[in-house]
Amino acid sequence: DDYVAAGLFMEYGLPKLVPLLASRPSKRRRLLEMAYCFCSQPYHLKFIKSMQDAQNDMATFLHCIVVLMHLEKDFSDDLLDLYLYYAMVGLGQQSASLRAAALSMLVIVAQKDESE
């Protein structure tokens, strides 16, 4: 059951995943791909909010959001709004790499709007 898998992962797996996301930036994409295996599309928003609550570092969280957006196959309106919000937050950061990553999120949104 998708609900049970997502719930168990967020309760038991996420606390172990968050420190790895912060300490191993080169492994973020693979770690987040693995996390999304436990959380089907309807639970992506809940996963992101749970990850935000567990993550203390905004820069790490924003880098993770960029990776997650690139992993998405389909966007609900709420999920797209969340990604747009964090793209705007990322554009306001001092780090040039974070601003560039946030800009890549806007490219995905523009491509999505173009395809509709």
Buried (B, 14 or more C-beta within 10 A) or exposed (E): EEEEBBBEBBEEBBEEBBEEBBEEEEEBBEBBEEBBEBBEBEBBBEBBEBBBEBBEEBBBBBBBBBBBBEEBEEBEEEBBEBBBEBBEBBBEBEEEEBBEBBEEBBEBBEEEEEEE
